[in-house]
Amino acid sequence: MFSKFISIGDKIELQAVSHEFDEKPGAPVKVYHSEVNEIQSEDTIEIKMPMEKTKLILLPIDSEYDMIFYGSSGLFQCLGRVIDRYKSNNAYLLLVEMTSNLRKYQRREFYRLRCALEMHARTLREDEVQTVESRMPYTLAGDLPLKESVIVDISGGGLRFVSTHRFEQGSLLYCSYHLMNGGEHKKYEVISKVISCIELDNRPGTYEHRVQYYDIDPVEREEIIKYIFEEERKSRQKKRFNTEA
């Protein structure tokens, strides 16, 4: 059953079931990122040790995690317990035992794809904000100047982008960018809310923004998710080809 839906190379998100391993009480639950290295049986898998930047994260033996797998046919979730950790062929690995059944997971929009996509954005005018917040049909002004930005990761739930223009936290933005859809470039115009804005330490005058879609057509959201999965599939195939070559 497990190997029918999950494959070697699939991405994984792990979140501790309890707050036992938080750095301090009340801290947000940490989410770690890994990938499937080997499927040993229908209830035991080998995964790569999570990393943050260049630092290995040594998840404790017997710790239990809520695991979300990004399979080729969608997202799947189950609980897993770390039963061993070791080094093999210069790779640091964890052996994980599944402690619950695999089930379909619906919140696909949380997976973020790293990218470098050109985007143009501007802050909504006050009258536009009022119209958007009222959830009434609207048409935005199309002749106002836009700021150039670069999307550095994208999901079905929002974007992370950098710009030399600072957009204020909490503001609503008009964001315009293109994605491949059905073999053609399609323009996406979405309203997003700025969740955070920080100046980059190594690039003074450049700001990293995290935004959440505020008003997006459900069909377009599904198209974005489909694009993300397709790009991830291409990247995985390329890595396998380079490994075999």
C-alpha positions in Angstrom: 0.0 0.0 0.0 2.7 2.5 1.0 4.9 1.9 -2.0 1.9 2.3 -4.3 1.7 6.0 -3.5 5.2 7.0 -2.2 8.4 6.8 -4.2 12.1 7.3 -3.6 13.0 11.0 -3.8 9.5 12.2 -2.7 9.7 15.3 -0.4 8.6 15.0 3.2 7.6 17.5 5.8 8.0 16.4 9.5 6.4 18.0 12.5 6.9 16.8 16.0 3.7 15.3 17.5 4.4 16.9 20.9 6.3 20.1 21.9 8.8 18.0 23.8 11.7 18.9 21.5 10.9 22.7 21.1 13.8 24.9 22.0 11.7 26.7 24.6 8.1 26.5 25.9 5.6 28.2 23.7 7.8 28.2 20.6 6.2 27.4 17.3 6.3 23.7 16.4 9.2 23.2 14.1 8.7 21.8 10.6 11.6 19.8 9.1 12.2 18.9 5.5 13.5 15.6 4.2 13.0 13.1 1.4 12.5 9.4 0.9 15.9 7.6 0.5 14.6 4.0 0.5 11.4 2.1 1.1 12.5 -1.0 3.2 9.0 -2.4 3.8 5.4 -1.4 3.9 5.9 0.1 7.4 9.5 1.1 7.4 11.3 3.7 5.3 14.7 5.3 5.2 14.8 9.1 4.9 17.5 11.7 4.7 18.5 13.6 7.8 16.8 17.0 7.8 19.1 20.0 7.3 18.9 23.7 8.0 21.2 25.6 5.7 24.4 23.4 6.1 23.5 22.0 9.6 22.3 18.5 10.2 19.2 18.2 12.5 19.7 15.1 14.7 16.1 14.1 15.3 16.0 12.0 18.6 15.5 8.2 18.5 11.9 7.3 19.5 10.6 10.8 18.7 7.3 10.7 16.7 6.4 13.0 13.8 3.4 13.9 11.7 4.7 13.2 8.2 3.4 14.7 5.0 4.6 13.1 1.7 4.6 14.9 -1.6 3.9 12.0 -3.9 3.4 12.2 -7.7 -0.4 11.7 -7.2 -0.8 14.2 -4.4 -0.1 14.6 -0.7 -0.3 11.8 1.9 0.0 11.8 5.6 0.8 9.4 8.4 2.6 9.2 11.8 6.2 7.9 12.0 8.6 7.1 14.8 12.4 7.4 14.4 13.9 4.0 15.3 17.5 4.5 14.1 19.9 7.0 12.6 23.2 6.3 10.9 25.6 7.2 8.1 25.7 5.2 4.8 27.5 6.0 1.6 28.4 9.5 2.9 24.7 10.2 3.6 23.2 10.8 7.0 19.9 8.8 7.3 17.0 8.1 9.6 15.1 4.8 9.8 11.4 5.6 10.4 8.6 3.2 11.4 5.1 4.1 10.3 2.8 4.1 13.3 -0.4 4.9 11.5 -2.0 4.2 8.1 -1.2 6.3 5.1 -4.1 8.6 4.1 -4.8 11.3 1.5 -3.9 14.8 2.7 -5.8 17.7 1.1 -3.7 20.8 2.0 -1.4 20.7 -1.0 -0.9 24.4 -1.1 1.7 24.4 1.8 4.5 22.9 -0.3 6.8 25.6 -1.6 8.7 25.3 -4.8 12.0 27.2 -5.1 12.2 29.3 -8.2 13.3 32.5 -9.8 10.3 34.1 -11.5 9.8 37.7 -12.6 6.9 39.5 -11.0 5.4 43.0 -11.0 3.5 44.3 -8.0 2.0 47.3 -6.4 0.1 48.3 -3.2 -3.7 48.6 -3.7 -5.2 52.0 -3.4 -7.5 52.6 -0.4 -10.7 52.4 -2.6 -9.4 49.1 -4.1 -8.8 47.7 -0.6 -12.3 48.6 0.5 -13.8 46.9 -2.6 -11.7 43.8 -2.3 -12.4 43.5 1.5 -16.1 43.7 0.7 -15.8 40.6 -1.5 -17.7 42.4 -4.2 -16.7 42.1 -8.0 -14.0 44.6 -8.9 -11.7 45.8 -11.6 -8.3 47.2 -10.6 -6.8 50.2 -12.2 -4.5 49.0 -15.0 -2.4 52.1 -15.6 -0.6 52.5 -12.2 3.2 51.9 -11.9 4.4 48.5 -10.9 7.5 47.5 -8.9 9.8 44.8 -10.3 10.3 41.8 -8.0 11.6 38.2 -8.2 9.6 35.3 -6.8 12.0 33.0 -4.9 9.4 30.4 -3.9 5.8 29.7 -4.7 3.0 27.6 -3.3 -0.8 27.3 -3.7 -1.1 29.4 -0.6 1.3 32.3 -1.3 4.7 33.6 -2.4 8.1 34.7 -1.1 9.7 37.4 -3.2 12.5 39.9 -3.1 12.4 43.5 -4.3 14.2 46.8 -3.9 10.9 48.3 -2.9 9.6 47.7 0.6 5.9 46.7 0.9 4.4 47.3 4.3 3.4 44.3 6.4 -0.4 43.9 6.4 -0.9 45.7 3.1 -2.7 44.2 0.2 -0.8 43.9 -3.1 -1.7 43.3 -6.7 0.8 40.7 -8.0 1.3 39.7 -11.6 3.5 36.9 -12.9 3.5 34.1 -15.6 3.6 30.3 -15.2 3.6 27.5 -17.8 0.1 26.1 -18.1 -0.8 23.5 -20.8 2.5 24.2 -22.6 1.9 28.0 -22.8 2.8 30.9 -20.5 -0.3 32.1 -18.6 -0.5 35.4 -16.8 -1.7 35.2 -13.2 -3.0 38.3 -11.4 -3.7 37.8 -7.7 -4.4 39.9 -4.6 -2.0 39.0 -1.8 -1.5 40.1 1.8 2.0 40.9 3.1 2.7 38.6 6.1 6.3 39.8 6.7 8.9 42.0 5.2 12.6 42.0 6.2 15.7 43.7 4.8 18.3 41.1 3.7 21.5 41.3 5.8 23.8 40.5 2.8 21.9 42.8 0.4 21.1 46.2 2.0 18.2 47.9 0.2 16.7 44.6 -0.9 13.7 43.3 1.0 12.3 39.8 1.3 8.5 39.6 1.5 6.2 36.7 2.4 2.7 37.1 1.1 -0.5 35.0 1.4 -3.1 34.9 -1.4 -6.0 37.1 -0.2 -8.3 36.7 -3.1 -7.6 34.0 -5.7 -9.8 32.0 -8.0 -10.0 28.3 -6.9 -9.3 27.2 -10.5 -6.1 29.3 -10.6 -5.0 28.0 -7.3 -5.3 24.4 -8.6 -3.4 25.4 -11.7 -0.6 26.8 -9.5 -0.5 23.6 -7.4 -0.4 21.5 -10.6 2.5 23.7 -11.9 4.4 23.1 -8.7 4.0 19.4 -8.8 5.0 19.2 -12.5 8.2 21.3 -11.9 9.1 19.1 -8.9 8.6 16.0 -11.0 10.8 17.4 -13.7 13.5 18.3 -11.1 13.3 14.8 -9.6 13.7 13.1 -13.0 16.6 15.3 -13.9 18.4 14.4 -10.6 17.9 10.7 -11.3 19.2 11.0 -14.9 22.3 12.8 -13.7 22.8 10.2 -11.0 22.5 7.3 -13.5 24.7 9.1 -16.2 
